[in-house]
Amino acid sequence: MSPVETRYLTRGRDRLALRVHPAGGGRTALLLPAMGVPAAYYDGFVAPLTAGGLDVVVADLRGTGASTPLPTRASRYGYAELVDDVATVLAELGADAPLLIGHSLGGHAAALHLALGGTGAGLALVASGTPWKRYYPGWYGVGLRAVTPVITGLSAGLGYWPGHRLGFGGRQSRGIMRDWAHVVRTGDFPAIDGADADARLADVKVPVLGVSVAGDRLTPASTLDHFTAKFTGTTVTRHHYTSDESGAPMNHFRWTRAGGPLAARLLAFADTL
């Protein structure tokens, strides 16, 4: 098995970093990370995927990890630009129909790529839901309702979201936080280039696997159920990844540290595509 390679996709002043895990098996997966999570974080989870013969590329989202520049007042991009990035990465890789794996925000980008006519053989959503405020009961829901306008207001005032200092989401453009907040408020995705993104999700034809994770308070199972219900034109398989299955306690991020059984499930899913 070849060592991990970092490749860069340069576009003017922007640079997207791709962490390439070759397996030589002839099958490819593109993994898109959660908000503020660098590609290298997934190395341990990717290892059993490559051992199973799946070439895996993990792309740092804009302004995260080795992708540059960091978000500033000059950064106006939102979900629409993340969707464009998915297509750009696939074109760079020459991979017309890979398995798309999305964690949290990465799942949003992957799903919307497919909704707007992008290519892919299948979609696996892991700990990726629509964080609609109605699905967060009790004090957690109260907190989400209270903090969302603060996030958008602070992002607008500073010109970017300083999540690296405040413990949520990493440093992000205000456009990303604006579009994320739209989902929190409405349960629906914002329009992408004038298109009704939710309506287009109903047109996706590739198989979808949705995996919720035990202990995940950021995207509980109900948010993933709401997300996958938007894919009315294809086959959706749902799975809840429990601590008994993984052998370890988990949350929105720690599932990657106990991902062996989940990797086996993803490999089985890839075999059906």
C-alpha positions in Angstrom: 0.0 0.0 0.0 1.4 3.4 -1.0 2.0 6.1 1.6 -0.5 9.0 2.1 0.1 11.8 -0.3 -1.0 15.5 0.0 -1.9 17.1 -3.3 -3.0 20.7 -3.9 -5.5 22.1 -6.3 -4.7 25.7 -6.9 -7.3 28.1 -8.3 -6.1 31.7 -8.4 -5.4 32.7 -4.8 -7.3 29.7 -3.4 -5.8 26.3 -2.7 -7.7 23.1 -1.8 -5.7 20.4 -0.1 -6.4 16.7 -0.9 -5.2 13.9 1.4 -4.8 10.9 -0.9 -4.9 7.4 0.6 -4.2 5.0 -2.3 -5.2 1.3 -2.2 -4.8 0.3 -5.8 -8.2 -1.5 -5.8 -9.7 0.5 -8.7 -12.5 1.9 -6.6 -12.6 5.5 -5.3 -14.3 7.3 -2.4 -14.2 11.0 -1.7 -14.6 11.9 2.0 -15.7 15.4 2.9 -15.1 16.4 6.5 -17.2 18.1 9.1 -17.1 21.9 9.7 -13.7 22.9 10.9 -12.2 19.4 10.9 -8.9 18.9 9.0 -8.6 16.0 6.6 -5.8 14.4 8.6 -8.2 13.8 11.5 -9.7 10.9 9.4 -6.5 9.0 8.8 -7.3 6.3 11.4 -10.8 5.8 10.0 -9.6 5.7 6.4 -7.0 2.9 7.1 -9.5 0.0 7.1 -11.2 1.4 4.0 -7.9 1.3 2.0 -7.2 -2.1 3.5 -10.4 -3.2 1.9 -9.3 -2.0 -1.5 -10.9 1.5 -1.6 -8.8 4.4 -2.7 -9.9 7.3 -0.4 -9.3 11.0 -0.9 -10.1 13.3 2.0 -10.5 16.9 0.9 -10.0 19.8 3.3 -13.0 22.1 3.0 -12.3 25.7 2.1 -10.2 27.5 4.7 -9.7 24.4 6.8 -6.6 22.3 7.4 -4.2 22.7 4.6 -6.7 24.5 2.4 -6.0 28.2 2.1 -6.6 31.1 2.6 -8.1 31.2 6.1 -11.5 32.9 6.1 -11.4 36.7 6.5 -13.7 39.6 5.8 -12.9 39.1 2.1 -14.3 35.6 2.2 -17.9 35.6 1.0 -18.4 31.9 0.1 -21.1 29.7 1.3 -22.8 26.4 0.5 -22.9 27.1 -3.2 -19.1 27.4 -3.3 -18.6 24.2 -1.3 -20.8 22.4 -3.9 -18.6 23.8 -6.7 -15.5 22.6 -4.8 -16.8 19.0 -4.8 -17.1 19.0 -8.6 -13.7 20.6 -9.0 -12.1 18.0 -6.8 -13.7 15.1 -8.7 -12.6 16.7 -12.0 -9.0 16.9 -10.7 -9.1 13.3 -9.6 -10.6 12.1 -12.8 -13.2 10.2 -10.8 -16.6 10.5 -12.5 -18.6 8.2 -10.2 -16.9 7.6 -6.8 -18.6 6.9 -3.5 -19.2 10.2 -1.7 -18.8 10.0 2.1 -19.9 13.1 4.0 -19.5 13.9 7.7 -21.7 16.6 9.1 -21.2 19.7 6.8 -19.3 17.5 4.4 -22.6 15.5 4.0 -24.4 18.7 3.1 -21.9 19.5 0.4 -21.9 16.0 -1.1 -25.7 15.8 -1.1 -26.1 19.2 -2.7 -23.5 18.3 -5.3 -25.6 15.3 -6.3 -28.8 17.3 -6.1 -27.5 19.8 -8.7 -26.6 17.2 -11.2 -23.1 16.2 -10.0 -21.7 12.8 -10.4 -21.3 10.0 -7.9 -22.0 6.3 -7.5 -23.5 6.5 -4.1 -23.8 8.7 -1.0 -22.9 7.8 2.6 -23.9 10.3 5.2 -22.2 9.8 8.6 -23.2 11.9 11.6 -24.7 14.3 9.0 -28.2 15.7 9.6 -30.2 18.8 9.0 -29.8 20.6 12.3 -33.3 21.9 12.4 -33.9 23.5 15.8 -37.1 21.5 16.4 -35.1 18.3 16.7 -33.2 19.5 19.7 -35.4 19.2 22.8 -34.8 20.5 26.3 -32.0 22.8 27.2 -29.9 21.8 24.3 -32.6 23.0 22.0 -33.0 26.2 24.0 -29.3 26.8 23.6 -29.3 26.2 19.9 -32.1 28.6 19.4 -30.3 31.3 21.5 -26.8 30.8 20.0 -27.7 30.7 16.3 -28.5 34.4 15.9 -25.4 35.2 17.9 -23.3 33.2 15.5 -24.7 34.9 12.5 -24.5 38.3 14.1 -21.0 37.9 15.2 -20.0 36.5 11.8 -21.5 39.4 10.1 -19.8 41.9 12.4 -16.3 40.4 12.3 -16.6 39.3 8.7 -15.9 35.7 9.6 -16.8 33.2 12.3 -14.0 32.8 15.0 -15.0 29.2 15.9 -11.4 28.3 16.5 -11.5 30.6 19.5 -15.0 29.8 20.6 -15.0 26.1 20.4 -17.5 25.5 17.6 -16.9 24.9 13.9 -13.5 26.2 13.4 -12.8 29.5 11.6 -15.4 29.9 8.9 -16.6 32.4 6.3 -19.7 34.3 7.3 -21.5 32.8 4.2 -21.0 29.2 5.5 -22.5 30.2 8.9 -25.3 32.1 7.3 -26.3 29.1 5.2 -25.9 26.7 8.2 -28.1 29.0 10.3 -30.7 28.9 7.5 -30.9 25.1 8.0 -31.2 25.5 11.7 -34.1 27.9 11.4 -36.1 26.2 8.7 -34.9 22.6 8.3 -34.4 23.3 4.6 -31.2 24.1 2.6 -30.8 27.5 1.2 -31.2 28.0 -2.6 -28.1 27.1 -4.5 -27.5 29.4 -7.5 -31.2 30.1 -7.6 -32.2 26.4 -7.5 -34.5 24.9 -4.8 -32.0 22.5 -3.3 -34.5 20.5 -1.3 -36.6 19.9 -4.4 -33.5 18.8 -6.3 -32.6 16.3 -3.5 -35.8 14.4 -4.5 -34.2 13.9 -8.0 -31.1 12.1 -6.7 -31.1 8.6 -8.1 -27.9 7.0 -6.5 -28.3 4.9 -3.4 -28.0 6.6 0.0 -26.7 5.2 3.2 -27.4 7.3 6.3 -25.5 6.5 9.5 -26.3 8.1 12.8 -24.0 7.7 15.8 -24.6 6.9 19.4 -23.8 9.8 21.7 -24.0 12.4 18.9 -25.7 15.5 20.4 -24.8 17.7 17.5 -26.6 15.6 14.9 -29.0 13.2 16.7 -30.6 10.4 14.8 -33.8 12.5 14.2 -31.8 15.1 12.2 -30.4 12.4 9.9 -33.9 10.9 9.5 -35.1 14.4 8.4 -32.2 14.7 6.0 -32.6 11.3 4.4 -36.3 11.8 4.0 -35.5 14.4 1.4 -34.2 11.7 -0.9 -37.6 10.5 -2.2 -36.3 9.3 -5.6 -33.9 6.6 -4.5 -33.2 3.8 -2.1 -32.2 5.0 1.4 -30.7 2.6 4.0 -30.5 3.8 7.6 -28.2 2.5 10.3 -27.6 3.6 13.8 -24.0 3.0 14.9 -24.1 2.0 18.5 -21.3 1.8 21.1 -21.9 -2.0 21.3 -21.1 -2.2 17.6 -18.1 0.1 17.7 -16.8 -1.2 21.1 -16.2 2.3 22.4 -18.1 5.4 23.6 -18.7 7.9 20.8 -19.9 11.4 19.9 -20.1 13.6 16.8 -16.4 13.3 16.3 -15.1 10.3 18.2 -16.7 7.7 16.0 -13.7 8.1 13.7 -11.6 6.6 16.5 -13.8 3.5 16.7 -14.7 3.2 13.1 -13.6 -0.3 12.1 -17.1 -1.9 12.0 -18.4 1.2 10.3 -15.7 1.0 7.7 -16.7 -2.6 7.0 -20.3 -1.4 6.5 -19.2 1.3 4.1 -17.1 -1.2 2.1 -20.1 -3.5 1.9 -22.2 -0.5 0.7 -19.5 0.3 -1.9 -19.7 -3.2 -3.2 -23.3 -2.7 -4.1 -22.7 0.3 -6.3 
